[in-house]
Amino acid sequence: MARPCHIAPYGRGAVLRDDQPCPTVGGIGTEVLLSETFDRGAITTLRHAVASCARSAGLTGGRLDDFVVAVNELLTNAVRHGGGAGRVALWTADDEVVCEVSDSGVGLPAHRAGRPTRPARNQPGGWGLWLAEELTDTFRVTTGTNGTTVRVSSRSSLSEP
């Protein structure tokens, strides 16, 4: 599988605002495994497509399951909090599977724009970003008045020692 570019790791918990550049899949020059716009009705189909693509890119077992749960949370957040629709892109870079989910909502409120914190155990909602960060190797949020983009990645199972 060709991996023609290198994406610098952003590390866990990186958060950017509108005035800080965040490269998107269109600017990285790599083969994209999946790139689609979506709405609520497409989430289940996309979850299965993400699982299939991530598996073919080398994620297996618990790493695959965790990645798919993280991406599903991001898809759901985009629909629920980001204007009802979004865009998802999935690609490989070096030994990672990378996913970026974007929406065109009004952005995260200032009190939610920092590193996600674990919600109270009895809290029924608000787990999405925290889970996405916990279940992946890298996590980055860019948010502002033009929407929110979350990029996550997980190392391929093939690259694990």
One Martini backbone bead per residue (centre of mass of N, CA, C, O) as a GRO file, in nm:
protein
  161
    1MET     BB    1   0.095   0.038   0.024
    2ALA     BB    2   0.074   0.360  -0.031
    3ARG     BB    3   0.289   0.625   0.138
    4PRO     BB    4   0.354   0.948   0.016
    5CYS     BB    5   0.338   1.070   0.314
    6HIS     BB    6   0.385   1.303   0.587
    7ILE     BB    7   0.246   1.324   0.913
    8ALA     BB    8   0.260   1.502   1.169
    9PRO     BB    9   0.242   1.463   1.486
   10TYR     BB   10   0.013   1.609   1.727
   11GLY     BB   11  -0.096   1.470   1.947
   12ARG     BB   12  -0.247   1.488   2.237
   13GLY     BB   13  -0.480   1.753   2.271
   14ALA     BB   14  -0.488   1.922   2.031
   15VAL     BB   15  -0.571   2.277   1.994
   16LEU     BB   16  -0.745   2.485   1.765
   17ARG     BB   17  -0.795   2.773   1.593
   18ASP     BB   18  -0.871   2.961   1.318
   19ASP     BB   19  -0.573   3.110   1.329
   20GLN     BB   20  -0.483   2.807   1.286
   21PRO     BB   21  -0.336   2.587   1.099
   22CYS     BB   22  -0.498   2.299   0.924
   23PRO     BB   23  -0.454   2.038   0.762
   24THR     BB   24  -0.593   1.876   0.491
   25VAL     BB   25  -0.645   1.624   0.272
   26GLY     BB   26  -0.613   1.811   0.017
   27GLY     BB   27  -0.291   1.886   0.117
   28ILE     BB   28  -0.123   1.583   0.125
   29GLY     BB   29  -0.094   1.381  -0.122
   30THR     BB   30  -0.288   1.124  -0.094
   31GLU     BB   31  -0.443   0.832  -0.064
   32VAL     BB   32  -0.782   0.793  -0.047
   33LEU     BB   33  -1.017   0.580   0.111
   34LEU     BB   34  -1.217   0.819   0.218
   35SER     BB   35  -1.473   1.057   0.078
   36GLU     BB   36  -1.747   1.224   0.250
   37THR     BB   37  -2.057   1.315   0.276
   38PHE     BB   38  -2.297   1.373   0.552
   39ASP     BB   39  -2.565   1.236   0.743
   40ARG     BB   40  -2.761   1.073   0.954
   41GLY     BB   41  -2.832   0.838   0.736
   42ALA     BB   42  -2.499   0.758   0.700
   43ILE     BB   43  -2.356   0.650   0.958
   44THR     BB   44  -2.374   0.340   0.942
   45THR     BB   45  -2.238   0.309   0.666
   46LEU     BB   46  -1.973   0.455   0.746
   47ARG     BB   47  -1.885   0.271   0.974
   48HIS     BB   48  -1.842   0.027   0.785
   49ALA     BB   49  -1.641   0.165   0.593
   50VAL     BB   50  -1.427   0.232   0.801
   51ALA     BB   51  -1.373  -0.055   0.892
   52SER     BB   52  -1.283  -0.166   0.617
   53CYS     BB   53  -1.054   0.036   0.558
   54ALA     BB   54  -0.891  -0.002   0.823
   55ARG     BB   55  -0.841  -0.301   0.783
   56SER     BB   56  -0.692  -0.275   0.504
   57ALA     BB   57  -0.469  -0.079   0.659
   58GLY     BB   58  -0.414  -0.271   0.952
   59LEU     BB   59  -0.642  -0.282   1.139
   60THR     BB   60  -0.703  -0.465   1.449
   61GLY     BB   61  -0.910  -0.549   1.667
   62GLY     BB   62  -0.910  -0.322   1.917
   63ARG     BB   63  -0.802  -0.095   1.735
   64LEU     BB   64  -1.035  -0.101   1.539
   65ASP     BB   65  -1.269  -0.065   1.735
   66ASP     BB   66  -1.175   0.206   1.854
   67PHE     BB   67  -1.168   0.368   1.592
   68VAL     BB   68  -1.468   0.332   1.514
   69VAL     BB   69  -1.586   0.462   1.765
   70ALA     BB   70  -1.451   0.737   1.734
   71VAL     BB   71  -1.569   0.807   1.456
   72ASN     BB   72  -1.866   0.779   1.532
   73GLU     BB   73  -1.862   1.013   1.734
   74LEU     BB   74  -1.786   1.230   1.522
   75LEU     BB   75  -2.025   1.196   1.334
   76THR     BB   76  -2.244   1.252   1.546
   77ASN     BB   77  -2.148   1.534   1.627
   78ALA     BB   78  -2.179   1.672   1.352
   79VAL     BB   79  -2.486   1.633   1.343
   80ARG     BB   80  -2.578   1.731   1.632
   81HIS     BB   81  -2.362   2.008   1.649
   82GLY     BB   82  -2.286   2.081   1.311
   83GLY     BB   83  -2.568   2.107   1.120
   84GLY     BB   84  -2.635   1.786   1.010
   85ALA     BB   85  -2.342   1.776   0.876
   86GLY     BB   86  -2.056   1.636   0.679
   87ARG     BB   87  -1.703   1.536   0.665
   88VAL     BB   88  -1.513   1.250   0.549
   89ALA     BB   89  -1.172   1.127   0.601
   90LEU     BB   90  -0.952   0.859   0.479
   91TRP     BB   91  -0.609   0.762   0.562
   92THR     BB   92  -0.267   0.708   0.501
   93ALA     BB   93   0.034   0.736   0.721
   94ASP     BB   94   0.255   0.550   0.718
   95ASP     BB   95   0.144   0.370   1.020
   96GLU     BB   96  -0.138   0.519   0.970
   97VAL     BB   97  -0.472   0.592   1.053
   98VAL     BB   98  -0.670   0.856   0.916
   99CYS     BB   99  -0.917   1.092   1.052
  100GLU     BB  100  -1.158   1.334   0.920
  101VAL     BB  101  -1.396   1.556   1.079
  102SER     BB  102  -1.645   1.780   0.944
  103ASP     BB  103  -1.805   2.098   0.999
  104SER     BB  104  -2.053   2.395   0.980
  105GLY     BB  105  -2.075   2.512   1.239
  106VAL     BB  106  -2.015   2.732   1.529
  107GLY     BB  107  -1.862   2.574   1.718
  108LEU     BB  108  -1.704   2.563   2.003
  109PRO     BB  109  -1.721   2.637   2.302
  110ALA     BB  110  -1.489   2.763   2.504
  111HIS     BB  111  -1.536   2.539   2.739
  112ARG     BB  112  -1.487   2.297   2.494
  113ALA     BB  113  -1.197   2.364   2.338
  114GLY     BB  114  -1.041   2.193   2.496
  115ARG     BB  115  -0.953   1.940   2.652
  116PRO     BB  116  -1.098   1.662   2.705
  117THR     BB  117  -1.325   1.558   2.953
  118ARG     BB  118  -1.448   1.357   3.175
  119PRO     BB  119  -1.739   1.265   3.238
  120ALA     BB  120  -1.975   1.191   3.426
  121ARG     BB  121  -2.101   0.881   3.479
  122ASN     BB  122  -2.418   1.000   3.472
  123GLN     BB  123  -2.373   1.115   3.196
  124PRO     BB  124  -2.542   1.085   2.886
  125GLY     BB  125  -2.350   1.303   2.765
  126GLY     BB  126  -2.031   1.416   2.632
  127TRP     BB  127  -1.828   1.165   2.521
  128GLY     BB  128  -1.705   1.186   2.232
  129LEU     BB  129  -1.428   1.338   2.250
  130TRP     BB  130  -1.310   1.174   2.478
  131LEU     BB  131  -1.319   0.900   2.336
  132ALA     BB  132  -1.154   0.973   2.085
  133GLU     BB  133  -0.895   1.028   2.246
  134GLU     BB  134  -0.871   0.755   2.406
  135LEU     BB  135  -0.890   0.558   2.124
  136THR     BB  136  -0.636   0.718   2.022
  137ASP     BB  137  -0.319   0.847   1.936
  138THR     BB  138  -0.448   1.098   1.793
  139PHE     BB  139  -0.558   1.450   1.861
  140ARG     BB  140  -0.751   1.708   1.678
  141VAL     BB  141  -0.871   2.047   1.712
  142THR     BB  142  -1.073   2.260   1.503
  143THR     BB  143  -1.219   2.582   1.588
  144GLY     BB  144  -1.512   2.784   1.487
  145THR     BB  145  -1.740   2.974   1.307
  146ASN     BB  146  -1.693   2.748   1.053
  147GLY     BB  147  -1.628   2.512   1.253
  148THR     BB  148  -1.531   2.158   1.285
  149THR     BB  149  -1.219   1.973   1.328
  150VAL     BB  150  -1.135   1.622   1.347
  151ARG     BB  151  -0.828   1.447   1.421
  152VAL     BB  152  -0.740   1.103   1.384
  153SER     BB  153  -0.517   0.832   1.504
  154SER     BB  154  -0.377   0.502   1.419
  155ARG     BB  155  -0.182   0.253   1.450
  156SER     BB  156  -0.089  -0.001   1.293
  157SER     BB  157  -0.084  -0.333   1.361
  158LEU     BB  158   0.171  -0.385   1.175
  159SER     BB  159   0.357  -0.173   1.363
  160GLU     BB  160   0.357  -0.342   1.597
  161PRO     BB  161   0.568  -0.518   1.827
   0.00000   0.00000   0.00000
